[in-house]
Amino acid sequence: MSSRISIARPQTNSYSADPHGLSNSRPSSGYRAANPDDPLEKLRAFSKQIEDNIEIYSQPLRPHLPAIGRFLIVVTFLEDALRIMTQWSDQIWYLQQHRKFPWGLSHLFLILNVITMLTGSSAVILKRYTEYAVAGLLTVVVVQGFGYGLIFDLNFFLRNLSVIGGLFMVFSDSMVSRKALFAGVPTISETDRKKYFLLAGRVLLIFLFLGFIMQGQWSIGRVFVSIFGLAACIMVAVGFKAKWSAAFLVIVLSIFNVFINNWWSVHTAHPQRDFLKYDFFQTLSIVGGLILLVNMGPGGLSVDEKKKSN
C-alpha cells in the first residue's frame, strides 16, 4: 500500500494569493487614479458640473430650441424686408443716386430681395424646402453686399460671415439620413455632409465676436469680455466643450445686444437708428445659430466627439 501515488496537495511553507494562476502577471502600467486636489481635475469637475446644469435647466426649452434658433437666424432677413418696404422711396433714391442703378433695375433689385427674404425666411421657420431657402438667403447676403457697396466693409463682412454660419447651422439641422440612389457609386453620405457643414457653421459663427473685439473704445470690462469671449470662440471653432462655450456666447451676445444696439432709445429721425437696428437683428441671427449649436452639438469633426469615440 505504501507504493500508491499520493494525489494530495503538497505542503508548502509559503502562501500563494493566486493558486490557480488567474491573475495578470504583467507589470503594472503605472497608471494612478486622478488626484482630486489637482487644479486640472478641479477644473474638469467644475466644467462637468456646468454642463450637467445646462442639460438639466435647458430640458423644458430643449424641444423648442430648434424652432427658436431657426426664427432668430432669419429675423434679420424679415426685418430687412420690412425696412425696404417701409422705406421704399429712400432705398430707390440711394440705389439710383449713389450706386448708379438704372430706374427699372433698382426696382427689380429691391423686389427680388424682398420676395426672396420673405419666402426663404418662411421656409426656414416652417422647415420646408430648407436647402432652397438657405441657398436663396445666401444669395441675398452676397448680392446685397455688392449692390449696396458694403462687400469691402470689414464690419459688414465679418457680420455676414457669421450670418452665413447661422444659415449653415440651419442647413445642418434639416439634414436627415438618405439612402444612396445608386448602389456602388461612391457618394458623400448625409452624415458626412452634416459634419462638414457643422464645422463650417461653427467657424463662421465666431466672426461676429471678432468684429466686436476690433471696433469700439476699450475699457477694463471690454478687455475681460473680449478675453473670455475669444476663448469661448476658439472652443466653439475646434468643438471643445462646444455646448458650454456656445451657451456662454449666447448670454454674452444677448446682454451686449440689448445694451449696445439699443436702437429703440434713439430718436426715429436720427440716422444712427437704422444702423443700430441692423446690428441688433444681425446679432440675433448669430445668437440663433449658437442656440442651434447648443441643441445639436458640435458634430463629428470636433474635439468633443473625438473624446467620446476614444
C-alpha positions as CSV (number, residue, x, y, z in Angstrom):
1,M,0.0,0.0,0.0
2,S,2.9,2.3,0.6
3,S,3.7,2.3,-3.2
4,R,0.4,4.1,-4.2
5,I,0.8,7.5,-5.8
6,S,-0.2,10.4,-3.4
7,I,-2.6,12.9,-5.1
8,A,-2.8,15.2,-2.0
9,R,-1.7,18.8,-2.5
10,P,2.0,19.1,-1.5
11,Q,2.6,21.0,1.7
12,T,4.5,24.3,1.3
13,N,5.5,26.9,3.7
14,S,4.6,29.9,1.5
15,Y,1.1,31.2,0.8
16,S,0.0,31.9,-2.8
17,A,-2.5,34.7,-3.2
18,D,-3.4,33.3,-6.7
19,P,-3.1,29.5,-6.6
20,H,-4.8,28.9,-10.0
21,G,-2.7,31.5,-11.9
22,L,-5.6,33.6,-13.0
23,S,-4.2,37.0,-12.2
24,N,-2.5,39.3,-14.7
25,S,1.3,38.5,-14.5
26,R,2.2,41.6,-16.5
27,P,3.8,44.5,-14.5
28,S,1.6,47.5,-13.7
29,S,1.5,50.3,-16.3
30,G,1.9,52.8,-13.6
31,Y,-1.5,54.5,-14.0
32,R,-2.6,56.3,-11.0
33,A,-6.1,57.4,-10.0
34,A,-6.9,61.1,-10.6
35,N,-5.9,63.3,-7.8
36,P,-9.0,65.3,-6.6
37,D,-6.7,68.1,-5.4
38,D,-5.1,68.6,-8.8
39,P,-6.2,72.0,-10.2
40,L,-6.8,70.5,-13.7
41,E,-9.1,67.8,-12.1
42,K,-11.0,70.6,-10.2
43,L,-11.4,72.5,-13.5
44,R,-12.7,69.4,-15.3
45,A,-15.1,68.7,-12.4
46,F,-16.3,72.3,-12.5
47,S,-16.9,72.3,-16.2
48,K,-18.7,68.9,-16.0
49,Q,-20.9,70.4,-13.3
50,I,-21.7,73.4,-15.5
51,E,-22.5,71.1,-18.5
52,D,-24.8,69.0,-16.3
53,N,-26.6,72.1,-15.0
54,I,-27.1,73.4,-18.6
55,E,-28.5,70.0,-19.5
56,I,-30.9,70.0,-16.5
57,Y,-32.2,73.5,-16.7
58,S,-32.5,73.5,-20.5
59,Q,-34.7,70.4,-20.6
60,P,-38.0,72.4,-20.6
61,L,-36.7,74.5,-23.5
62,R,-34.9,71.8,-25.4
63,P,-37.9,70.7,-27.6
64,H,-38.4,74.3,-28.6
65,L,-34.7,75.3,-29.2
66,P,-34.6,74.3,-32.9
67,A,-37.7,76.5,-33.7
68,I,-36.3,79.4,-31.6
69,G,-32.9,79.1,-33.3
70,R,-34.3,79.0,-36.8
71,F,-36.6,82.0,-36.2
72,L,-33.8,84.1,-34.7
73,I,-31.5,83.3,-37.6
74,V,-33.9,84.6,-40.2
75,V,-35.2,87.5,-38.2
76,T,-32.6,89.8,-39.7
77,F,-33.9,89.0,-43.2
78,L,-37.6,89.6,-42.1
79,E,-36.6,93.0,-40.6
80,D,-34.6,93.9,-43.7
81,A,-37.6,93.1,-46.0
82,L,-39.9,95.2,-43.8
83,R,-37.4,98.1,-43.8
84,I,-37.2,98.0,-47.6
85,M,-41.0,98.1,-47.9
86,T,-41.4,100.9,-45.4
87,Q,-38.5,103.0,-46.8
88,W,-39.1,102.2,-50.5
89,S,-38.5,105.7,-51.8
90,D,-35.3,106.1,-49.8
91,Q,-34.0,102.8,-51.0
92,I,-34.7,103.7,-54.6
93,W,-33.1,107.1,-54.2
94,Y,-29.9,105.6,-52.7
95,L,-29.5,102.9,-55.3
96,Q,-30.1,105.3,-58.2
97,Q,-28.1,108.3,-56.8
98,H,-25.2,106.6,-55.0
99,R,-25.0,103.1,-56.7
100,K,-25.9,104.4,-60.2
101,F,-28.7,101.8,-60.7
102,P,-30.9,102.4,-63.8
103,W,-34.5,103.2,-63.0
104,G,-36.0,99.8,-63.7
105,L,-33.1,97.8,-62.3
106,S,-33.3,99.4,-58.9
107,H,-36.9,98.5,-58.5
108,L,-36.3,94.9,-59.7
109,F,-33.3,94.6,-57.3
110,L,-35.5,95.5,-54.3
111,I,-38.5,93.5,-55.3
112,L,-36.4,90.3,-55.8
113,N,-34.7,90.8,-52.5
114,V,-37.9,91.3,-50.6
115,I,-39.6,88.2,-52.2
116,T,-36.5,86.0,-51.6
117,M,-36.1,87.1,-48.0
118,L,-39.8,86.7,-47.1
119,T,-40.1,83.3,-48.9
120,G,-36.8,81.9,-47.7
121,S,-37.4,83.0,-44.1
122,S,-40.8,81.5,-44.0
123,A,-39.5,78.2,-45.4
124,V,-36.7,78.1,-42.8
125,I,-39.2,78.7,-40.0
126,L,-41.6,76.1,-41.3
127,K,-38.7,73.7,-42.1
128,R,-39.8,73.3,-45.7
129,Y,-37.5,73.2,-48.7
130,T,-34.7,74.2,-46.4
131,E,-31.9,73.7,-49.0
132,Y,-33.5,76.1,-51.5
133,A,-34.4,78.6,-48.7
134,V,-30.8,78.6,-47.4
135,A,-29.4,79.0,-50.9
136,G,-31.8,81.9,-51.6
137,L,-30.9,83.7,-48.4
138,L,-27.1,83.2,-49.0
139,T,-27.6,84.7,-52.4
140,V,-29.3,87.7,-50.8
141,V,-26.4,88.2,-48.4
142,V,-23.9,88.2,-51.3
143,V,-26.0,90.3,-53.8
144,Q,-26.8,93.0,-51.1
145,G,-23.1,93.2,-50.3
146,F,-22.3,94.1,-53.9
147,G,-25.5,96.1,-54.5
148,Y,-25.1,98.4,-51.6
149,G,-21.3,98.6,-51.9
150,L,-20.6,97.1,-48.5
151,I,-18.7,94.0,-49.5
152,F,-15.3,95.5,-48.6
153,D,-16.5,97.0,-45.3
154,L,-14.8,94.9,-42.7
155,N,-17.5,95.1,-40.1
156,F,-20.2,94.2,-42.7
157,F,-18.0,91.4,-44.0
158,L,-17.4,89.8,-40.5
159,R,-21.1,90.1,-39.5
160,N,-22.3,88.5,-42.7
161,L,-19.8,85.7,-42.4
162,S,-21.5,84.9,-39.0
163,V,-24.9,85.1,-40.6
164,I,-23.8,82.6,-43.3
165,G,-22.5,80.4,-40.4
166,G,-26.0,80.6,-38.9
167,L,-27.6,79.5,-42.2
168,F,-25.1,76.6,-42.4
169,M,-26.4,75.5,-38.9
170,V,-30.0,75.7,-40.3
171,F,-29.0,73.5,-43.2
172,S,-27.2,71.0,-40.9
173,D,-30.3,70.9,-38.6
174,S,-32.5,70.0,-41.5
175,M,-30.4,67.1,-42.8
176,V,-31.8,63.6,-42.5
177,S,-30.4,60.2,-43.4
178,R,-31.0,59.3,-47.0
179,K,-30.2,56.1,-48.9
180,A,-27.8,56.3,-51.9
181,L,-29.7,56.4,-55.2
182,F,-27.2,54.1,-57.0
183,A,-25.6,51.3,-55.2
184,G,-21.9,51.0,-55.6
185,V,-21.4,54.6,-56.6
186,P,-19.2,56.5,-54.2
187,T,-21.0,59.4,-52.6
188,I,-20.6,61.7,-49.6
189,S,-23.1,60.4,-47.1
190,E,-25.6,62.8,-45.4
191,T,-23.8,62.3,-42.1
192,D,-20.5,63.3,-43.6
193,R,-22.1,66.4,-45.2
194,K,-23.7,67.3,-41.9
195,K,-20.3,67.1,-40.2
196,Y,-18.7,69.4,-42.7
197,F,-21.5,72.0,-42.6
198,L,-21.5,72.0,-38.8
199,L,-17.7,72.6,-38.8
200,A,-18.1,75.5,-41.3
201,G,-21.0,76.9,-39.3
202,R,-19.1,76.8,-36.1
203,V,-16.1,78.5,-37.6
204,L,-18.1,81.2,-39.3
205,L,-20.3,82.0,-36.3
206,I,-17.4,83.4,-34.3
207,F,-16.5,86.2,-36.8
208,L,-19.2,88.5,-35.3
209,F,-17.4,88.4,-31.9
210,L,-14.1,89.1,-33.7
211,G,-15.7,92.2,-35.2
212,F,-16.9,93.2,-31.8
213,I,-13.4,93.0,-30.4
214,M,-11.9,95.1,-33.2
215,Q,-14.3,98.0,-33.0
216,G,-15.3,100.5,-30.3
217,Q,-13.5,102.1,-27.4
218,W,-11.6,99.9,-25.0
219,S,-12.3,99.6,-21.3
220,I,-11.4,97.2,-18.5
221,G,-14.8,95.5,-18.8
222,R,-14.4,95.3,-22.6
223,V,-11.0,93.7,-22.1
224,F,-12.3,91.0,-19.8
225,V,-15.3,90.3,-22.0
226,S,-13.1,90.1,-25.1
227,I,-10.6,87.7,-23.5
228,F,-13.3,85.3,-22.2
229,G,-15.3,85.7,-25.4
230,L,-12.3,85.0,-27.6
231,A,-11.5,81.9,-25.6
232,A,-15.1,80.7,-26.0
233,C,-15.0,81.4,-29.7
234,I,-11.9,79.3,-30.1
235,M,-13.5,76.5,-28.1
236,V,-16.6,76.7,-30.4
237,A,-14.5,76.6,-33.5
238,V,-12.5,73.5,-32.5
239,G,-15.5,71.9,-30.9
240,F,-14.1,71.6,-27.3
241,K,-16.8,72.0,-24.7
242,A,-18.8,73.4,-27.6
243,K,-22.2,73.4,-25.9
244,W,-20.9,75.2,-22.8
245,S,-19.0,77.7,-24.9
246,A,-21.9,78.4,-27.2
247,A,-24.3,78.9,-24.2
248,F,-21.8,81.4,-22.8
249,L,-21.6,83.3,-26.1
250,V,-25.5,83.3,-26.2
251,I,-25.6,85.0,-22.8
252,V,-22.8,87.5,-23.6
253,L,-24.1,88.5,-27.0
254,S,-27.6,88.8,-25.8
255,I,-26.5,91.2,-23.0
256,F,-24.2,93.1,-25.4
257,N,-27.0,93.4,-27.9
258,V,-29.6,94.9,-25.5
259,F,-27.2,97.5,-24.0
260,I,-25.1,98.4,-27.1
261,N,-27.5,98.1,-30.0
262,N,-30.5,99.7,-28.2
263,W,-32.0,101.3,-31.3
264,W,-35.3,101.8,-29.6
265,S,-33.7,104.5,-27.4
266,V,-32.6,106.6,-30.4
267,H,-34.9,109.2,-32.0
268,T,-36.7,108.0,-35.1
269,A,-35.2,110.8,-37.2
270,H,-31.6,110.0,-36.1
271,P,-29.6,108.3,-38.9
272,Q,-27.8,106.1,-36.3
273,R,-31.2,104.4,-35.5
274,D,-31.2,102.2,-38.7
275,F,-27.6,101.1,-38.2
276,L,-28.2,100.1,-34.6
277,K,-31.4,98.2,-35.7
278,Y,-29.4,96.4,-38.4
279,D,-26.7,95.4,-36.0
280,F,-29.3,94.3,-33.4
281,F,-31.1,91.9,-35.7
282,Q,-28.0,90.6,-37.2
283,T,-26.7,89.8,-33.7
284,L,-30.0,88.0,-33.0
285,S,-29.3,85.8,-36.1
286,I,-25.9,84.8,-34.8
287,V,-27.5,84.0,-31.3
288,G,-29.9,81.8,-33.2
289,G,-27.1,79.9,-34.8
290,L,-25.4,79.4,-31.4
291,I,-28.7,78.1,-30.0
292,L,-28.8,75.5,-32.8
293,L,-25.3,74.6,-31.9
294,V,-26.3,74.1,-28.2
295,N,-29.1,71.9,-29.3
296,M,-27.3,69.8,-32.0
297,G,-23.8,69.6,-30.5
298,P,-20.6,70.3,-32.5
299,G,-20.8,67.3,-34.9
300,G,-18.3,64.6,-35.8
301,L,-15.4,66.9,-36.7
302,S,-14.8,68.2,-33.2
303,V,-12.7,67.6,-30.1
304,D,-15.8,66.6,-28.0
305,E,-16.7,63.8,-30.5
306,K,-13.2,62.6,-30.7
307,K,-13.1,62.2,-26.9
308,K,-16.3,60.3,-27.0
309,S,-15.0,57.9,-29.6
310,N,-11.9,57.3,-27.7
